[in-house]
Amino acid sequence: MTDIATYNFAYLDEQTKRMIRRAILKGIAIPGYQVPFASREMPMPYG
């Protein structure tokens, strides 16, 4: 698991964790196509 994933999982609620995990799995599961991290499924301001 990457550092950013560990960091995000540390303070987000369970539903948000599932959304992030789903987005990551989607990006890995489709070869040649990466979904943007935390795009539509979880609106989140970029720091």
mmCIF file of the N, C-alpha and C atoms, coordinates in Angstrom:
data_MODEL
# 
_entry.id   MODEL 
# 
loop_
_atom_site.group_PDB 
_atom_site.id 
_atom_site.type_symbol 
_atom_site.label_atom_id 
_atom_site.label_alt_id 
_atom_site.label_comp_id 
_atom_site.label_asym_id 
_atom_site.label_entity_id 
_atom_site.label_seq_id 
_atom_site.pdbx_PDB_ins_code 
_atom_site.Cartn_x 
_atom_site.Cartn_y 
_atom_site.Cartn_z 
_atom_site.occupancy 
_atom_site.B_iso_or_equiv 
_atom_site.pdbx_formal_charge 
_atom_site.auth_seq_id 
_atom_site.auth_comp_id 
_atom_site.auth_asym_id 
_atom_site.auth_atom_id 
_atom_site.pdbx_PDB_model_num 
ATOM 1   N N  . MET A 1 1  ? 0.849   -1.198 0.000   1.00 0.00 ? 1  MET A N  1 
ATOM 2   C CA . MET A 1 1  ? 0.000   0.000  0.000   1.00 0.00 ? 1  MET A CA 1 
ATOM 3   C C  . MET A 1 1  ? 0.884   1.246  0.000   1.00 0.00 ? 1  MET A C  1 
ATOM 4   N N  . THR A 1 2  ? 0.505   2.223  -0.762  1.00 0.00 ? 2  THR A N  1 
ATOM 5   C CA . THR A 1 2  ? 1.320   3.431  -0.850  1.00 0.00 ? 2  THR A CA 1 
ATOM 6   C C  . THR A 1 2  ? 1.159   4.297  0.388   1.00 0.00 ? 2  THR A C  1 
ATOM 7   N N  . ASP A 1 3  ? 2.085   5.227  0.551   1.00 0.00 ? 3  ASP A N  1 
ATOM 8   C CA . ASP A 1 3  ? 2.027   6.108  1.719   1.00 0.00 ? 3  ASP A CA 1 
ATOM 9   C C  . ASP A 1 3  ? 0.771   6.966  1.695   1.00 0.00 ? 3  ASP A C  1 
ATOM 10  N N  . ILE A 1 4  ? 0.406   7.476  0.508   1.00 0.00 ? 4  ILE A N  1 
ATOM 11  C CA . ILE A 1 4  ? -0.772  8.358  0.445   1.00 0.00 ? 4  ILE A CA 1 
ATOM 12  C C  . ILE A 1 4  ? -2.045  7.585  0.762   1.00 0.00 ? 4  ILE A C  1 
ATOM 13  N N  . ALA A 1 5  ? -2.113  6.340  0.345   1.00 0.00 ? 5  ALA A N  1 
ATOM 14  C CA . ALA A 1 5  ? -3.290  5.535  0.661   1.00 0.00 ? 5  ALA A CA 1 
ATOM 15  C C  . ALA A 1 5  ? -3.379  5.288  2.164   1.00 0.00 ? 5  ALA A C  1 
ATOM 16  N N  . THR A 1 6  ? -2.245  4.981  2.767   1.00 0.00 ? 6  THR A N  1 
ATOM 17  C CA . THR A 1 6  ? -2.223  4.771  4.214   1.00 0.00 ? 6  THR A CA 1 
ATOM 18  C C  . THR A 1 6  ? -2.627  6.043  4.932   1.00 0.00 ? 6  THR A C  1 
ATOM 19  N N  . TYR A 1 7  ? -2.112  7.152  4.464   1.00 0.00 ? 7  TYR A N  1 
ATOM 20  C CA . TYR A 1 7  ? -2.416  8.449  5.080   1.00 0.00 ? 7  TYR A CA 1 
ATOM 21  C C  . TYR A 1 7  ? -3.898  8.766  4.966   1.00 0.00 ? 7  TYR A C  1 
ATOM 22  N N  . ASN A 1 8  ? -4.467  8.548  3.778   1.00 0.00 ? 8  ASN A N  1 
ATOM 23  C CA . ASN A 1 8  ? -5.884  8.842  3.580   1.00 0.00 ? 8  ASN A CA 1 
ATOM 24  C C  . ASN A 1 8  ? -6.763  7.895  4.396   1.00 0.00 ? 8  ASN A C  1 
ATOM 25  N N  . PHE A 1 9  ? -6.407  6.619  4.421   1.00 0.00 ? 9  PHE A N  1 
ATOM 26  C CA . PHE A 1 9  ? -7.213  5.653  5.146   1.00 0.00 ? 9  PHE A CA 1 
ATOM 27  C C  . PHE A 1 9  ? -7.221  5.949  6.642   1.00 0.00 ? 9  PHE A C  1 
ATOM 28  N N  . ALA A 1 10 ? -6.218  6.662  7.110   1.00 0.00 ? 10 ALA A N  1 
ATOM 29  C CA . ALA A 1 10 ? -6.090  6.900  8.543   1.00 0.00 ? 10 ALA A CA 1 
ATOM 30  C C  . ALA A 1 10 ? -7.193  7.807  9.084   1.00 0.00 ? 10 ALA A C  1 
ATOM 31  N N  . TYR A 1 11 ? -7.689  8.725  8.265   1.00 0.00 ? 11 TYR A N  1 
ATOM 32  C CA . TYR A 1 11 ? -8.640  9.698  8.817   1.00 0.00 ? 11 TYR A CA 1 
ATOM 33  C C  . TYR A 1 11 ? -9.980  9.744  8.095   1.00 0.00 ? 11 TYR A C  1 
ATOM 34  N N  . LEU A 1 12 ? -10.209 8.865  7.133   1.00 0.00 ? 12 LEU A N  1 
ATOM 35  C CA . LEU A 1 12 ? -11.482 8.880  6.417   1.00 0.00 ? 12 LEU A CA 1 
ATOM 36  C C  . LEU A 1 12 ? -12.425 7.812  6.977   1.00 0.00 ? 12 LEU A C  1 
ATOM 37  N N  . ASP A 1 13 ? -13.713 8.058  6.820   1.00 0.00 ? 13 ASP A N  1 
ATOM 38  C CA . ASP A 1 13 ? -14.693 7.103  7.326   1.00 0.00 ? 13 ASP A CA 1 
ATOM 39  C C  . ASP A 1 13 ? -14.786 5.876  6.415   1.00 0.00 ? 13 ASP A C  1 
ATOM 40  N N  . GLU A 1 14 ? -15.525 4.886  6.858   1.00 0.00 ? 14 GLU A N  1 
ATOM 41  C CA . GLU A 1 14 ? -15.571 3.606  6.154   1.00 0.00 ? 14 GLU A CA 1 
ATOM 42  C C  . GLU A 1 14 ? -16.108 3.721  4.731   1.00 0.00 ? 14 GLU A C  1 
ATOM 43  N N  . GLN A 1 15 ? -17.145 4.514  4.539   1.00 0.00 ? 15 GLN A N  1 
ATOM 44  C CA . GLN A 1 15 ? -17.723 4.646  3.198   1.00 0.00 ? 15 GLN A CA 1 
ATOM 45  C C  . GLN A 1 15 ? -16.706 5.257  2.241   1.00 0.00 ? 15 GLN A C  1 
ATOM 46  N N  . THR A 1 16 ? -15.997 6.271  2.710   1.00 0.00 ? 16 THR A N  1 
ATOM 47  C CA . THR A 1 16 ? -14.998 6.921  1.865   1.00 0.00 ? 16 THR A CA 1 
ATOM 48  C C  . THR A 1 16 ? -13.851 5.970  1.567   1.00 0.00 ? 16 THR A C  1 
ATOM 49  N N  . LYS A 1 17 ? -13.476 5.158  2.547   1.00 0.00 ? 17 LYS A N  1 
ATOM 50  C CA . LYS A 1 17 ? -12.430 4.163  2.316   1.00 0.00 ? 17 LYS A CA 1 
ATOM 51  C C  . LYS A 1 17 ? -12.826 3.234  1.177   1.00 0.00 ? 17 LYS A C  1 
ATOM 52  N N  . ARG A 1 18 ? -14.101 2.796  1.197   1.00 0.00 ? 18 ARG A N  1 
ATOM 53  C CA . ARG A 1 18 ? -14.563 1.896  0.135   1.00 0.00 ? 18 ARG A CA 1 
ATOM 54  C C  . ARG A 1 18 ? -14.522 2.584  -1.222  1.00 0.00 ? 18 ARG A C  1 
ATOM 55  N N  . MET A 1 19 ? -14.896 3.865  -1.259  1.00 0.00 ? 19 MET A N  1 
ATOM 56  C CA . MET A 1 19 ? -14.871 4.599  -2.526  1.00 0.00 ? 19 MET A CA 1 
ATOM 57  C C  . MET A 1 19 ? -13.449 4.698  -3.066  1.00 0.00 ? 19 MET A C  1 
ATOM 58  N N  . ILE A 1 20 ? -12.515 5.002  -2.183  1.00 0.00 ? 20 ILE A N  1 
ATOM 59  C CA . ILE A 1 20 ? -11.115 5.108  -2.607  1.00 0.00 ? 20 ILE A CA 1 
ATOM 60  C C  . ILE A 1 20 ? -10.617 3.756  -3.097  1.00 0.00 ? 20 ILE A C  1 
ATOM 61  N N  . ARG A 1 21 ? -10.922 2.714  -2.320  1.00 0.00 ? 21 ARG A N  1 
ATOM 62  C CA . ARG A 1 21 ? -10.462 1.380  -2.692  1.00 0.00 ? 21 ARG A CA 1 
ATOM 63  C C  . ARG A 1 21 ? -11.038 0.982  -4.042  1.00 0.00 ? 21 ARG A C  1 
ATOM 64  N N  . ARG A 1 22 ? -12.322 1.317  -4.282  1.00 0.00 ? 22 ARG A N  1 
ATOM 65  C CA . ARG A 1 22 ? -12.972 0.992  -5.547  1.00 0.00 ? 22 ARG A CA 1 
ATOM 66  C C  . ARG A 1 22 ? -12.300 1.737  -6.701  1.00 0.00 ? 22 ARG A C  1 
ATOM 67  N N  . ALA A 1 23 ? -11.985 3.002  -6.475  1.00 0.00 ? 23 ALA A N  1 
ATOM 68  C CA . ALA A 1 23 ? -11.343 3.794  -7.525  1.00 0.00 ? 23 ALA A CA 1 
ATOM 69  C C  . ALA A 1 23 ? -9.960  3.243  -7.846  1.00 0.00 ? 23 ALA A C  1 
ATOM 70  N N  . ILE A 1 24 ? -9.226  2.846  -6.808  1.00 0.00 ? 24 ILE A N  1 
ATOM 71  C CA . ILE A 1 24 ? -7.894  2.284  -7.023  1.00 0.00 ? 24 ILE A CA 1 
ATOM 72  C C  . ILE A 1 24 ? -7.995  0.964  -7.776  1.00 0.00 ? 24 ILE A C  1 
ATOM 73  N N  . LEU A 1 25 ? -8.921  0.097  -7.347  1.00 0.00 ? 25 LEU A N  1 
ATOM 74  C CA . LEU A 1 25 ? -9.083  -1.196 -8.004  1.00 0.00 ? 25 LEU A CA 1 
ATOM 75  C C  . LEU A 1 25 ? -9.512  -1.019 -9.457  1.00 0.00 ? 25 LEU A C  1 
ATOM 76  N N  . LYS A 1 26 ? -10.371 -0.040 -9.706  1.00 0.00 ? 26 LYS A N  1 
ATOM 77  C CA . LYS A 1 26 ? -10.820 0.226  -11.065 1.00 0.00 ? 26 LYS A CA 1 
ATOM 78  C C  . LYS A 1 26 ? -9.627  0.618  -11.939 1.00 0.00 ? 26 LYS A C  1 
ATOM 79  N N  . GLY A 1 27 ? -8.760  1.449  -11.387 1.00 0.00 ? 27 GLY A N  1 
ATOM 80  C CA . GLY A 1 27 ? -7.592  1.890  -12.136 1.00 0.00 ? 27 GLY A CA 1 
ATOM 81  C C  . GLY A 1 27 ? -6.644  0.747  -12.431 1.00 0.00 ? 27 GLY A C  1 
ATOM 82  N N  . ILE A 1 28 ? -6.538  -0.195 -11.487 1.00 0.00 ? 28 ILE A N  1 
ATOM 83  C CA . ILE A 1 28 ? -5.640  -1.329 -11.685 1.00 0.00 ? 28 ILE A CA 1 
ATOM 84  C C  . ILE A 1 28 ? -6.267  -2.368 -12.606 1.00 0.00 ? 28 ILE A C  1 
ATOM 85  N N  . ALA A 1 29 ? -7.596  -2.536 -12.493 1.00 0.00 ? 29 ALA A N  1 
ATOM 86  C CA . ALA A 1 29 ? -8.271  -3.625 -13.189 1.00 0.00 ? 29 ALA A CA 1 
ATOM 87  C C  . ALA A 1 29 ? -8.383  -3.381 -14.693 1.00 0.00 ? 29 ALA A C  1 
ATOM 88  N N  . ILE A 1 30 ? -8.361  -2.129 -15.126 1.00 0.00 ? 30 ILE A N  1 
ATOM 89  C CA . ILE A 1 30 ? -8.514  -1.828 -16.549 1.00 0.00 ? 30 ILE A CA 1 
ATOM 90  C C  . ILE A 1 30 ? -7.147  -1.465 -17.133 1.00 0.00 ? 30 ILE A C  1 
ATOM 91  N N  . PRO A 1 31 ? -6.507  -2.384 -17.860 1.00 0.00 ? 31 PRO A N  1 
ATOM 92  C CA . PRO A 1 31 ? -5.178  -2.109 -18.399 1.00 0.00 ? 31 PRO A CA 1 
ATOM 93  C C  . PRO A 1 31 ? -5.209  -0.954 -19.396 1.00 0.00 ? 31 PRO A C  1 
ATOM 94  N N  . GLY A 1 32 ? -4.246  -0.059 -19.274 1.00 0.00 ? 32 GLY A N  1 
ATOM 95  C CA . GLY A 1 32 ? -4.149  1.052  -20.211 1.00 0.00 ? 32 GLY A CA 1 
ATOM 96  C C  . GLY A 1 32 ? -5.034  2.224  -19.866 1.00 0.00 ? 32 GLY A C  1 
ATOM 97  N N  . TYR A 1 33 ? -5.839  2.103  -18.809 1.00 0.00 ? 33 TYR A N  1 
ATOM 98  C CA . TYR A 1 33 ? -6.706  3.210  -18.431 1.00 0.00 ? 33 TYR A CA 1 
ATOM 99  C C  . TYR A 1 33 ? -6.681  3.384  -16.926 1.00 0.00 ? 33 TYR A C  1 
ATOM 100 N N  . GLN A 1 34 ? -6.253  4.559  -16.480 1.00 0.00 ? 34 GLN A N  1 
ATOM 101 C CA . GLN A 1 34 ? -6.193  4.832  -15.051 1.00 0.00 ? 34 GLN A CA 1 
ATOM 102 C C  . GLN A 1 34 ? -7.252  5.862  -14.695 1.00 0.00 ? 34 GLN A C  1 
ATOM 103 N N  . VAL A 1 35 ? -8.120  5.534  -13.738 1.00 0.00 ? 35 VAL A N  1 
ATOM 104 C CA . VAL A 1 35 ? -9.106  6.523  -13.303 1.00 0.00 ? 35 VAL A CA 1 
ATOM 105 C C  . VAL A 1 35 ? -8.413  7.526  -12.392 1.00 0.00 ? 35 VAL A C  1 
ATOM 106 N N  . PRO A 1 36 ? -8.748  8.805  -12.496 1.00 0.00 ? 36 PRO A N  1 
ATOM 107 C CA . PRO A 1 36 ? -8.134  9.804  -11.626 1.00 0.00 ? 36 PRO A CA 1 
ATOM 108 C C  . PRO A 1 36 ? -8.465  9.501  -10.170 1.00 0.00 ? 36 PRO A C  1 
ATOM 109 N N  . PHE A 1 37 ? -7.484  9.633  -9.306  1.00 0.00 ? 37 PHE A N  1 
ATOM 110 C CA . PHE A 1 37 ? -7.690  9.343  -7.893  1.00 0.00 ? 37 PHE A CA 1 
ATOM 111 C C  . PHE A 1 37 ? -8.694  10.319 -7.307  1.00 0.00 ? 37 PHE A C  1 
ATOM 112 N N  . ALA A 1 38 ? -9.721  9.773  -6.654  1.00 0.00 ? 38 ALA A N  1 
ATOM 113 C CA . ALA A 1 38 ? -10.739 10.594 -5.986  1.00 0.00 ? 38 ALA A CA 1 
ATOM 114 C C  . ALA A 1 38 ? -11.363 11.595 -6.950  1.00 0.00 ? 38 ALA A C  1 
ATOM 115 N N  . SER A 1 39 ? -11.892 11.104 -8.044  1.00 0.00 ? 39 SER A N  1 
ATOM 116 C CA . SER A 1 39 ? -12.458 12.017 -9.038  1.00 0.00 ? 39 SER A CA 1 
ATOM 117 C C  . SER A 1 39 ? -13.921 12.310 -8.731  1.00 0.00 ? 39 SER A C  1 
ATOM 118 N N  . ARG A 1 40 ? -14.854 11.613 -9.411  1.00 0.00 ? 40 ARG A N  1 
ATOM 119 C CA . ARG A 1 40 ? -16.275 11.898 -9.200  1.00 0.00 ? 40 ARG A CA 1 
ATOM 120 C C  . ARG A 1 40 ? -16.816 11.194 -7.962  1.00 0.00 ? 40 ARG A C  1 
ATOM 121 N N  . GLU A 1 41 ? -16.251 10.043 -7.635  1.00 0.00 ? 41 GLU A N  1 
ATOM 122 C CA . GLU A 1 41 ? -16.808 9.256  -6.543  1.00 0.00 ? 41 GLU A CA 1 
ATOM 123 C C  . GLU A 1 41 ? -16.608 9.945  -5.198  1.00 0.00 ? 41 GLU A C  1 
ATOM 124 N N  . MET A 1 42 ? -15.530 10.707 -5.075  1.00 0.00 ? 42 MET A N  1 
ATOM 125 C CA . MET A 1 42 ? -15.274 11.385 -3.813  1.00 0.00 ? 42 MET A CA 1 
ATOM 126 C C  . MET A 1 42 ? -14.731 12.782 -4.072  1.00 0.00 ? 42 MET A C  1 
ATOM 127 N N  . PRO A 1 43 ? -15.585 13.795 -4.110  1.00 0.00 ? 43 PRO A N  1 
ATOM 128 C CA . PRO A 1 43 ? -15.099 15.164 -4.295  1.00 0.00 ? 43 PRO A CA 1 
ATOM 129 C C  . PRO A 1 43 ? -14.188 15.543 -3.139  1.00 0.00 ? 43 PRO A C  1 
ATOM 130 N N  . MET A 1 44 ? -12.958 15.904 -3.461  1.00 0.00 ? 44 MET A N  1 
ATOM 131 C CA . MET A 1 44 ? -11.989 16.184 -2.402  1.00 0.00 ? 44 MET A CA 1 
ATOM 132 C C  . MET A 1 44 ? -11.019 17.235 -2.906  1.00 0.00 ? 44 MET A C  1 
ATOM 133 N N  . PRO A 1 45 ? -10.856 18.326 -2.186  1.00 0.00 ? 45 PRO A N  1 
ATOM 134 C CA . PRO A 1 45 ? -9.936  19.375 -2.637  1.00 0.00 ? 45 PRO A CA 1 
ATOM 135 C C  . PRO A 1 45 ? -8.502  18.873 -2.642  1.00 0.00 ? 45 PRO A C  1 
ATOM 136 N N  . TYR A 1 46 ? -7.764  19.249 -3.639  1.00 0.00 ? 46 TYR A N  1 
ATOM 137 C CA . TYR A 1 46 ? -6.362  18.849 -3.706  1.00 0.00 ? 46 TYR A CA 1 
ATOM 138 C C  . TYR A 1 46 ? -5.512  19.837 -2.924  1.00 0.00 ? 46 TYR A C  1 
ATOM 139 N N  . GLY A 1 47 ? -4.673  19.317 -2.030  1.00 0.00 ? 47 GLY A N  1 
ATOM 140 C CA . GLY A 1 47 ? -3.807  20.159 -1.216  1.00 0.00 ? 47 GLY A CA 1 
ATOM 141 C C  . GLY A 1 47 ? -2.599  20.547 -1.986  1.00 0.00 ? 47 GLY A C  1 
# 
